[in-house]
Amino acid sequence: DDDDDDDDDDNNTAEIEKNDNHIDNDDTPTWIPNHLRIFAAATLQYTDSNPKRCIDVLNKMRENFTAQEEENLELWLVCIDHTLCNAFQRQGEWRLALSALDNVLQNLSKATEQEINSRCLVQEGSKEYQWVKSNLTGAYRCEVYSRQGRMMLQVGALKEASQLFQAATKEWTDTTAIASSAPGGISDETQQKINDFLNARHVMSTLLMNDG
């Protein structure tokens, strides 16, 4: 019985090492969804003795997605960069964390289009498409500016933090103005979807936090 237990332990150890190699090389089986691959990489900062391994894996994944021209590329890059920001922030690498969020902003417009299409919120090219995109992009930008501002507070850059919080407030003011002027003929169902989505982002709570 003891020999059987030892064999099971050896098999489990071999399987763990195999999975670790898949994660390090970003060559996990293709049937594993991208969001689970990103999640698996993110957990390394909590479970691995070397927390920077998480960053190495995420950067490798980012390179592979770009090289392979992954479907909905910008949407996945935004997910990876948010995760990288979390990892950098946890390690106190503030410049790298801010840089990751700059990458998010750079890819946000295209990523929002891809999210709208993947969620089938509205049909691409329809009269409400641009209205929906403007609403979602504005909410996302508000979140990113707010997060950058809080990072600036943590490093004592009060002036820069204030500027970012002001940018977040202006972004939300512009977004709510767009939201209140929906194009004629937009369905109540579509408008409700967008309102529910914006409410789920908790932007107003974020802005209140910005104001202290």
Secondary structure, 3 states (H helix, E strand, C coil): CHHHHHHHHHHHHHHHHHHHHHHHHCCCCCCCCHHHHHHHHHHHHHHCCCCHHHHHHHHHHHHHHHHCCCCCHHHHHHHHHHHHHHHHHHCCCHHHHHHHHHHHHHHHHHHHHHHHHHHCCCCCCCCCHHHHHHHHHHHHHHHHHHHHHHHHHHCCCHHHHHHHHHHHHHHHHHHHHHHCCCCCCCCHHHHHHHHHHHHHCCHHHHHHHHCC
